[in-house]
Amino acid sequence: MNKLTASEILDGLKSISEDYSLISIYWHIMIYLAIVLLLFAKWRPSNRMAAMFLSLPFITVAVLAWESGNPFNGTLYSVLTFFCLLIGFRLSEERVQYSSIIYRIAGFLLLLFGLWYPHFIEPDNFIIYLYEAPSGLIPCPTLSVAIGMALIYNGFNSNPMKIILICYGLFYGLFGLLKLGVYLDIVLLVGTIIFTIQSFMNRKPVLICELF
């Protein structure tokens, strides 16, 4: 297996972002609908439903990574999808609980960053970012959406979900910033650090059986 260079990785991410915009539009519609229900209809899904819904875009990230010849992202996101769906399936049917206001604001900003991720596409109009940014297509914006929602809902009250999202957020934030030179990914990194602080402040004892 040949190791991809930073330039090849960036070209692959750009190609995915441009060639699969219909998939991105689909995820934008689904997430915007969820936001409308949450904010205006006061809908509060269960921890299980919310966590599993936010795990689904990881599937398309994994599939498109394999399709584009990036087995590294393909493998990592296949693993992320498996564990997030497994963890989500095992969560309770209790309704999600809102975090404190400062974490909700941080989570909402990170969520918007992921939905409007201004990189890898070159639209003629800024409005196109609102529905064609590569959320659900490539790693960093998709993680930003998931971690943003996790910040708003206190990590779905799941230590394993918090741990895996933190690990991926820190890794991809640093990788994008230091390896690929995508300086926008500092937003994901900062958001993940805030999520880590929130998780530490609200920590509860971790049972080994929770991880499996």
Protein Blocks (a to p, Z undefined) as FASTA:
>chain_A
ZZddfklmmmmmmmmmmmmmmmmmmmmmmmmmmmmmmmmnopacdfklmmmmmmmmmmmm
mmmmmmnopaklmmmmmmmmmmmmmmmmmpcfbdcddddfklmmmmmmmmmmmmmocghi
acfbfklmmmmccghkamklmmmmmmmmmmmnoonopaklmmmmmmmmmmmmmmmmmmno
paklmmmmmmmmmmmmmmmmmgccddfklmZZ
